[in-house]
Amino acid sequence: MLSAEQLYSPVQKPGRPMAKLDDTNLAISAKPARLPLDPTLANARVLLVRHARSEFNSAEAHVRERMGEGDATEADLIKLQINPDLLDCPLDSMGVAQTEKGALQAGSLPHVHTVLTSPLRRCLETTWRLFKDHPNF
């Protein structure tokens, strides 16, 4: 098993490709893990999908636009970020439209057999809308 130090490195190491930064601003190592591979998973693919636009995303975009115009401050953004009504909010109308378009693409993925999602409303709604008419579900 790899240690946390082997998995995460805050600096670029010589001779290694630059790793993508995650949300904690730590570089994820490009070093592959040495795990036994189940032969049935040899050709498996993992598809990661971020939730569609939520009511929070819409409100945040509006506040940031107002900040750019000088009509809102960082304090307004912080109030929005701690608003309990937006903590577990649903998708907005644009998010619903995004999932309708995405469902057409998801329906064309023939070998989907497992879908995992976060329990947050925006994620559950995105997943349901994307895969509700998929032939495997």
N, C-alpha and C positions, 0 to 999 in steps of 0.2 A: 504494500500500500504506500502511496506517495504521501509525504508529509505536507502540511500546509505550506511550508517554505518552498517545497519543490513545485507545488501547484501555482502559488502566487508569488510574483516577484515585482516589487515596485519600481525596479529599474531595468533598463535594457541590458541584457547580457551579451558580451561579444560573441559573434559567431551564430547567434540565434536570430530568427526572424522576429520582427517586432510583433508582439501579441496585441490583440484587441483589448481595450480597456473595458472593464465592466462597470456597473453602477457604483462600486466602492472605490473606483479610480486605481485599482490594482491591475497590473497586467497579468492576464492568464497565460500561463506557460504553454508554448507550442509543443512541449515534450509529450509524446503519446504515453498513455497508461499501458502497462503490460497486463492485460486481463485475458483470461481464457475466453475464447470466442466460441459461442454456440454456433455450429455450422448452419443452423436454420436462420441465423441472423446475419450471415455473411453479406447478404445483399440488401439488408434492411436499410431504410432511410428514415430520418427523423425530420419532420417538418415543424418548424416553430412559427407560430402565428401570434402576433400581438393583438390585444383586443382592439375592436373598432373604436371610433371616436365616442367618448362618453360625455355626459353633461359637464363633468369637471373639465375635460379637455377644452370644451367649448367656452366655458366660463374663464378658464385660464388664458386662452387665446384673446378673449375680449379684454381682460385686464392688461395683458402685455401690450396689446394695441393701444389702449388708453395710456399706458406708461410711456410708450413711444411718442405720444402726442402731448405728454406732460400733464394729463388729466388724472393720473393714478400714480401711486407710489409703491415702493417695495412693501410697505405695511399693508396695502390693499391686497397684494399678492399673498402675503403671509396669512391674512384673515381668510382668504379663499382656501388656502392649503389646509387650514385647520377647521374648516366648516364641516361639522358632523353630517350635514345633509348631503355633502358631496363625497363623503368617505367611501360609501359603497353605492354609488349612483348607477343608473342604467345608461344605456346608449342614448345619444341624442338622434335627431332625425338624419343627420349626415352619417352617423355610425350605422344606423339601420340600412341606409342606402349602400354603404360600403359592404355590409354583410350580404345584401342581395346580390351585388356584383360578385363578391367572393364566393358565394354559394355555387354560382355557375362554374367557377374554376374548381372548387372543392369536389363538385359532382363528377368532374372529369378525371379525378384521381382514383383509378380502379383498385388499387391494392391497399387502401386504408382499412385497417382492422382494429386499431386502438386509438382512442382520443383521450388525452389527459388535459385537464383544465384546472385553473385556480377556482376556488369557491366564491370569489368576488363576483357580484352581480354582472358587471360589465364583461367579465370573461365568460361566465356561464351563458349570458345572452349571445355573445359573439359565437361561441362554440355551437350552441343550439341552432342559431340561424344559419351557420355555415354548413352544418352536417345533418340537419333535420330531414332532408330529402335525399341524402346519400343512399345509394342502393345497398350498402353494407350495414346500414343502421336501421 
